[in-house]
Amino acid sequence: MTPLDSARQIRAVLQTLRRDLHAWPELAFAETRTADAVSGRLGAWGIETCSGLGGTGVVGTIRAGSGGRAIGLRADMDALPIAETNRFAHRSLHEGRMHGCGHDGHTAMLLGAARLLAERRDFDGTVHLIFQPGEEGAGGGRAMIEDGLFARFPMEAVYGMHNWPGLPAGHFAVHSGPVMAGADRFDIHIEGVGGHAAMPHLAADPVLAGAALVQAAQSIVARSLDPLDAAVVSVTCFHAGETFNALPGRAELSGTLRSFSAAVREKALDRLRGLCAGTGEAFGVKIVFDPLPGGYPPTINTAAEAAHCAEAASAVAGRENVRIGERPSMGAEDFAYYLLHKPGAYVWIGNGVAADAGDEGDSALAGCERRGSVALHNASYDFNDEILPVGAAYWTELVRRLLPRGGETEFWQNPPERRA
C-alpha cells in the first residue's frame, strides 16, 4: 500500500480535525487550544511530545530503526486577524479571527503524516514534527530556534510546505533557490504645521508631502534598482487628519519592502531613507523614516534538498504534476529562519485554481474536488480538504526516501540532481 493509499484511508479523520481547527482560530503565540489539540493527537498515537517551545510551539519525535540521522518537518498553526465572511458550518467562532492562510490544513496534513509514520515506522532514523506558532508576522520560527529547537532536537535538514491557490489541487511546485521574498516593515512619521484648509500657505501640509512620498517611493524599483533584481515597495497605510476643513499637523505612513537579496534590500532601504529626507526638505516638513526590526529574510531552498522534495512529490502526485522552476513569490515566510541554520526546502501544494481546481482523469489525484480557491488572506478563503491526503502522503514519502531502511540506498548514493 502506498503512502497515498494509506492517507486516503484517514481522510475523514483529517477533515474533521482540520475543520475543528478552522472553527477555533488563534492568533500568534496564543495558539493554546491548537497546541493542546496537536499534543493530544501525538500523545494518543504514542509519539514523544514536547510542548511550549518558543511560546506555544509543539515538537513531536518519532524514531524507527537504529539509524542516527534525523530530519525536521514543519507546519504553522496560527490564524489571521481577519473577519471571516464564509457561512459554512465550520466557519470561525472567534469574531475577527480566521484561518485565512490554510495553517489549519498545514497542521492537519502534518498530523496525518505523524499518524502514518508512527503506525508503520517504515524508515530508519528520527523525524521531528515541528508545529510552529506565530508565522504571520510574529517570527515564531525564530522564537523556536532561540528557544533551542536545533540544540534540543538535532536534525540535518528541515522541510516545510504551504498550500497555494492558483496551483491545481494536489499538484506541487518546487523551487531550487529563492521561493519566497524577504519582507521589511517600515513606518514613516511626517510632522508638519496644521492650519485652515482655506489658508494652506500658513501651514506645512503633511498630507501633500506624504502623497508625494508615496509616488516617489515607486521610483525606487523603477529607476534605482537593476531591472533584473526583483523588489516591491508598497505603502499600505496613510493616516492623517480628522475633519474636512483643517490641514492636519502630522501624517503616518506604513508599508513593506520585499526583495530576494541583502544587497537589494539595503539599497532600497537607503533610497527610501533618502527620499524621506529630500521630500521633507522640499515640502518644509520633518519626515522620520523608521524601519522596524524583525523583518523576515528571504526563503531560499538548498538545491539538493529541493531535488529530494521533487522526487517525493513526483512519487505521490506524478511527475507531470510537479512544477520545477516556478516563479518565486514576493510574499514572505518565516520558514526562512530555519534555512539560515539548516539546509532544507519549502514547497507549495496546490489548493486549486479559481475556475477549475479539478484533476479529472488523473489517477493519482482523482480524489481532488473540482472547486476553486480564492487567494490567501482573503475573508472567504478556505483550505481544500481534498488535498489533505496528498499532503500527508507527501510528508510520509519524503521521510521514507530521506531515511530509508537499510542505510545509504541508491537514493542517497545517486541523488536526483546527478541523474541523467
Secondary structure, DSSP 8 states (H G I E B T S, - for coil): --HHHHHHHTHHHHHHHHHHHHHS---TT--HHHHHHHHHHHHHTT-EEEEEETTTEEEEEEEESS---EEEEEEE---BS------STT--SSTT-B--SSHHHHHHHHHHHHHHHHHH--SSEEEEEEEES--SSS-HHHHHHHTTHHHHS--SEEEEEEEEETS-TT-EEE-SSEEE-EEEEEEEEEE-B-EETT-GGGSB-HHHHHHHHHHHHHHIIIIIS-TTS-EEEEEEEEEE-SSTTEE-SEEEEEEEEEESSHHHHHHHHHHHHHHHHHHHHHHT-EEEEEE-S--B--EE--HHHHHHHHHHHHHHH-GGGEEES---BSS--TTHHHHTTS-EEEEEEEEE-SS----TT-STTTTS-S-----TT-TT----GGGHHHHHHHHHHHHHHHS-TTSS-HHHHS-GGG--
